[in-house]
Amino acid sequence: MAEQSGDDARSDLDEAALQQMTNELIDHLHRRAHQIGELIAQRYRESIVEYRSLPDGFIEQDVAPTARANLEAMLASLTDDHDAVCDQDETAARYAPFRDSAVRRFHQGVPVQALLHAYRLWGHTVWEQVRQAPQIRNNPELGLVVAGKIMRHVDLVSTAVAQAYLDEASGVIRDREVVRRDLLEALISGNPSPERIDRLSQYFGLPTTTRYTVVLVRSRQLSQSSPESLRKTLGTVRDHLHPTETGFLTGVRDEEVIAIYPLHQASSQHEMLRAQADALAAELPRYLVGVSRTHTGLATVSSAYSEAQDAITSTQVTAEKRAHFYADAMLDHIVESSLFKSVLYEEVIEPLEQYDQDHRADLLATLRAYCASGFNLSGTAKALIVQPNTVRYRLKRIHELTGQDPFVSNNLILLALALRASP
């Protein structure tokens, strides 16, 4: 465009002549409105990936008509006096179709950046058509006036559609968070109606009959978790837990972060969850991570939540940076309630503690590492930074001192339970 401003150009033209040429330009563009709309739609397809991804027919039935309506609105604005105060109701009515289209684009999954790109592309295409009009070719001064009005129209429409898009996105996010909280509360409370669970779970695509595990994250110091810290913790949970099945739901409830984790019976999935939960616990040293057993159906989430709480409660005094599984906590409950707890301690733990003290040995640490490594000699040796033969020698010494052979399954169970009997 030339450097002369629209206001200067207007002063060089007789107002009556300007109005006549503007009306002729409007008539010319009106006659070409359909072709221009088709051209804009074609360029949307060519230049904007998100528009090419829309379902068949949307471009022709929605996008192209909106582009033509925008052209009609722009043509109407050519006769506006931009110095005059516009009627707010009239302005709102003029831009209402484009705000509505922005809401549709949001629900069609079109990003706001792509939406604004479309309106910029619309402006370039329309200006290209305006420059080719005979009224502009014969009167460059009119082109300057029209260019200013087109740019102003594009700015106003872009602002209106961006605000409508963001308002809709904010409303949906707020609504989604409300539904998320309602669903979590309904599942954890243990007494929701099946109809309510079905209705709420469909919103998040949670199958009602899948097997689920609850992962619970709670601060080691209750009443010290601010809303901001809980939001950050929720983000960390979402970053670390990655189930392979659909139906993953996370949220904040009181001072806890809760994850409802879909999990089938495959052992590989259980191992994956344990690894993810342990990594999460290591990332959140000020929090405790409890994991329930796997239960079938959303109606059992309340029981799973209670188990995750029990897993945390049974280990609250420890400083271990790992997740605590209810399956592990069950062994602690068995030992704590057993009449043989003191016997296990006296027959297994005391002899090993005494031997370690007298000989500066590490038999008790070796037994703990052996159990923690899944009874694997190489894994134990790696954890203790010793040779596997050293581990084997120490396990034989444990057998001699306790009478329980770490290489015999029944004896090994007693040794593992004895470790849990330690005060």
ZAMARGU-4260 file (C-alpha; in steps of 0.2 Angstrom, whole numbers, plus 5000, padded with zeros to 4 digits):
<rodrens>
0) 5000/5000/5000 | 5006/5018/4997 | 5012/5028/5012 | 4998/5041/5011 | 4985/5038/5025
5) 4967/5035/5023 | 4962/5052/5031 | 4974/5061/5019 | 4966/5052/5004 | 4949/5056/5010
10) 4953/5074/5009 | 4959/5073/4991 | 4942/5065/4986 | 4925/5074/4985 | 4914/5066/4998
15) 4900/5063/4986 | 4912/5055/4973 | 4920/5044/4987 | 4903/5038/4992 | 4898/5034/4974
20) 4914/5024/4971 | 4912/5015/4988 | 4895/5010/4983 | 4901/5004/4966 | 4915/4994/4975
25) 4902/4986/4987 | 4891/4981/4973 | 4905/4973/4964 | 4911/4963/4979 | 4893/4958/4983
30) 4892/4950/4966 | 4908/4941/4969 | 4904/4936/4987 | 4901/4918/4984 | 4917/4916/4973
35) 4927/4925/4986 | 4920/4914/5000 | 4925/4899/4991 | 4942/4905/4988 | 4944/4909/5006
40) 4939/4892/5011 | 4951/4884/4998 | 4965/4894/5006 | 4960/4888/5023 | 4962/4870/5017
45) 4979/4874/5009 | 4986/4884/5024 | 4979/4878/5040 | 4981/4860/5045 | 4968/4861/5058
50) 4955/4866/5046 | 4960/4851/5034 | 4957/4840/5049 | 4938/4845/5051 | 4925/4832/5046
55) 4919/4831/5028 | 4907/4845/5024 | 4912/4857/5038 | 4922/4868/5026 | 4907/4869/5014
60) 4893/4870/5026 | 4901/4880/5040 | 4918/4888/5037 | 4914/4895/5019 | 4897/4903/5024
65) 4905/4911/5039 | 4919/4918/5028 | 4905/4925/5016 | 4896/4932/5031 | 4912/4941/5037
70) 4913/4948/5019 | 4896/4955/5020 | 4899/4963/5037 | 4915/4971/5031 | 4906/4978/5016
75) 4893/4985/5028 | 4907/4993/5038 | 4914/5002/5022 | 4900/5015/5024 | 4903/5017/5043
80) 4909/5033/5049 | 4923/5027/5061 | 4923/5044/5070 | 4905/5042/5075 | 4900/5032/5091
85) 4894/5015/5086 | 4878/5008/5093 | 4883/4994/5105 | 4868/4983/5101 | 4871/4985/5082
90) 4890/4981/5084 | 4886/4966/5095 | 4873/4960/5082 | 4886/4962/5068 | 4899/4951/5077
95) 4888/4939/5085 | 4889/4926/5070 | 4908/4926/5071 | 4908/4924/5090 | 4896/4909/5088
100) 4908/4902/5075 | 4923/4904/5087 | 4913/4893/5100 | 4910/4880/5086 | 4929/4880/5082
105) 4933/4877/5100 | 4922/4862/5101 | 4929/4856/5085 | 4946/4856/5092 | 4953/4870/5082
110) 4967/4880/5092 | 4964/4898/5095 | 4981/4902/5085 | 4974/4893/5070 | 4957/4902/5072
115) 4966/4919/5072 | 4977/4913/5057 | 4961/4910/5048 | 4955/4928/5051 | 4972/4935/5045
120) 4971/4925/5030 | 4954/4931/5027 | 4960/4949/5028 | 4974/4946/5015 | 4963/4937/5003
125) 4949/4950/5004 | 4962/4964/5001 | 4969/4955/4986 | 4951/4954/4979 | 4948/4973/4983
130) 4964/4978/4974 | 4959/4969/4959 | 4942/4978/4958 | 4941/4991/4944 | 4935/5005/4956
135) 4952/5003/4966 | 4963/5001/4950 | 4956/5017/4943 | 4956/5027/4960 | 4971/5022/4971
140) 4965/5035/4984 | 4949/5025/4987 | 4961/5010/4990 | 4969/5018/5005 | 4952/5023/5013
145) 4946/5005/5010 | 4962/4997/5016 | 4961/5006/5033 | 4943/5001/5035 | 4947/4983/5031
150) 4961/4982/5043 | 4950/4990/5057 | 4936/4977/5053 | 4949/4963/5054 | 4955/4969/5071
155) 4938/4971/5078 | 4932/4954/5072 | 4948/4945/5078 | 4946/4953/5095 | 4928/4947/5096
160) 4931/4929/5091 | 4947/4927/5102 | 4937/4933/5117 | 4922/4922/5113 | 4934/4907/5110
165) 4943/4910/5127 | 4927/4913/5136 | 4920/4896/5130 | 4937/4888/5134 | 4937/4895/5152
170) 4919/4890/5154 | 4922/4872/5148 | 4937/4870/5159 | 4928/4877/5174 | 4913/4865/5170
175) 4926/4850/5168 | 4934/4853/5184 | 4917/4854/5193 | 4912/4837/5185 | 4930/4830/5190
180) 4928/4835/5208 | 4910/4828/5208 | 4915/4811/5201 | 4930/4809/5213 | 4919/4813/5227
185) 4905/4801/5221 | 4918/4787/5219 | 4927/4789/5235 | 4912/4792/5246 | 4906/4774/5243
190) 4887/4778/5242 | 4884/4785/5225 | 4870/4779/5214 | 4875/4769/5199 | 4866/4781/5187
195) 4876/4795/5194 | 4892/4786/5192 | 4887/4781/5174 | 4883/4799/5170 | 4898/4807/5177
200) 4911/4794/5171 | 4905/4795/5153 | 4911/4813/5153 | 4929/4807/5156 | 4927/4791/5146
205) 4930/4780/5161 | 4924/4762/5158 | 4913/4756/5173 | 4919/4738/5173 | 4938/4740/5170
210) 4950/4736/5184 | 4956/4751/5194 | 4970/4755/5207 | 4970/4771/5217 | 4986/4780/5220
215) 4985/4792/5234 | 4998/4806/5237 | 4997/4815/5254 | 5009/4827/5263 | 5020/4820/5277
220) 5014/4836/5287 | 4996/4838/5286 | 4988/4855/5285 | 5004/4862/5277 | 4999/4860/5259
225) 4994/4876/5250 | 4982/4876/5235 | 4997/4881/5224 | 5008/4867/5231 | 4993/4854/5228
230) 4991/4860/5210 | 5010/4858/5207 | 5009/4841/5215 | 4994/4836/5204 | 5005/4841/5189
235) 5019/4830/5195 | 5007/4815/5197 | 5001/4817/5179 | 5018/4818/5173 | 5024/4802/5181
240) 5009/4790/5180 | 5005/4784/5162 | 4993/4769/5162 | 4992/4760/5146 | 4973/4758/5147
245) 4959/4772/5145 | 4950/4779/5160 | 4964/4788/5170 | 4957/4801/5182 | 4966/4813/5193
250) 4961/4827/5205 | 4963/4836/5222 | 4952/4831/5236 | 4955/4841/5253 | 4974/4839/5256
255) 4976/4824/5245 | 4980/4821/5226 | 4971/4806/5220 | 4974/4796/5204 | 4962/4782/5198
260) 4973/4771/5188 | 4966/4758/5176 | 4975/4742/5177 | 4973/4725/5170 | 4980/4709/5178
265) 4995/4708/5167 | 5011/4707/5178 | 5020/4719/5166 | 5007/4732/5170 | 5009/4730/5189
270) 5028/4731/5187 | 5026/4747/5177 | 5014/4755/5190 | 5026/4750/5204 | 5041/4758/5194
275) 5030/4774/5190 | 5024/4776/5208 | 5042/4774/5216 | 5048/4787/5204 | 5034/4798/5209
280) 5038/4796/5227 | 5057/4800/5224 | 5051/4816/5215 | 5040/4821/5230 | 5051/4818/5245
285) 5039/4829/5256 | 5024/4817/5252 | 5019/4799/5255 | 5013/4789/5240 | 5000/4775/5244
290) 4994/4762/5231 | 4979/4751/5233 | 4976/4733/5227 | 4967/4732/5210 | 4948/4731/5210
295) 4935/4728/5197 | 4923/4742/5192 | 4921/4760/5197 | 4909/4755/5211 | 4925/4748/5221
300) 4935/4764/5220 | 4930/4768/5238 | 4937/4752/5244 | 4953/4755/5234 | 4954/4772/5241
305) 4953/4766/5259 | 4967/4753/5255 | 4978/4767/5248 | 4975/4777/5265 | 4980/4761/5275
310) 4996/4759/5265 | 5001/4777/5269 | 4996/4776/5287 | 5006/4760/5290 | 5022/4768/5284
315) 5019/4786/5289 | 5034/4787/5301 | 5047/4781/5289 | 5058/4792/5278 | 5059/4780/5263
320) 5057/4788/5246 | 5047/4775/5238 | 5028/4771/5236 | 5019/4761/5249 | 5008/4747/5242
325) 4993/4740/5251 | 4999/4722/5247 | 5015/4726/5257 | 5006/4734/5271 | 4995/4718/5273
330) 5011/4709/5278 | 5014/4722/5291 | 4996/4720/5298 | 4998/4701/5299 | 5015/4703/5308
335) 5008/4717/5320 | 4993/4706/5325 | 5002/4690/5326 | 5006/4681/5343 | 5022/4676/5336
340) 5029/4693/5332 | 5040/4693/5347 | 5046/4675/5343 | 5051/4681/5326 | 5061/4695/5332
345) 5070/4685/5346 | 5074/4670/5334 | 5079/4680/5319 | 5083/4698/5321 | 5091/4698/5338
350) 5105/4685/5333 | 5109/4694/5318 | 5110/4711/5327 | 5121/4703/5340 | 5132/4695/5327
355) 5134/4712/5317 | 5138/4721/5333 | 5151/4708/5338 | 5159/4706/5321 | 5156/4722/5312
360) 5146/4713/5299 | 5131/4717/5289 | 5121/4701/5290 | 5105/4711/5294 | 5108/4724/5280
365) 5111/4709/5268 | 5095/4701/5272 | 5085/4717/5269 | 5094/4720/5253 | 5091/4702/5248
370) 5072/4703/5251 | 5071/4720/5243 | 5080/4714/5227 | 5067/4700/5225 | 5079/4687/5232
375) 5091/4690/5218 | 5110/4687/5222 | 5116/4699/5208 | 5104/4712/5213 | 5109/4711/5231
380) 5127/4712/5227 | 5124/4727/5216 | 5114/4736/5230 | 5128/4732/5243 | 5142/4735/5231
385) 5150/4718/5235 | 5153/4702/5225 | 5139/4689/5223 | 5150/4676/5232 | 5150/4688/5247
390) 5131/4688/5247 | 5130/4670/5246 | 5143/4668/5261 | 5132/4680/5272 | 5116/4671/5268
395) 5124/4654/5273 | 5130/4663/5290 | 5111/4669/5292 | 5106/4651/5290 | 5118/4645/5303
400) 5113/4659/5316 | 5094/4658/5314 | 5091/4640/5308 | 5081/4648/5293 | 5089/4644/5276
405) 5087/4659/5264 | 5087/4647/5249 | 5072/4637/5255 | 5055/4646/5252 | 5046/4642/5269
410) 5062/4648/5278 | 5063/4663/5267 | 5045/4668/5271 | 5049/4668/5290 | 5065/4678/5287
415) 5055/4691/5277 | 5041/4692/5290 | 5054/4694/5304 | 5061/4709/5296 | 5044/4717/5298
420) 5044/4712/5316 | 5058/4724/5319 | 5054/4738/5331
</rodrens>
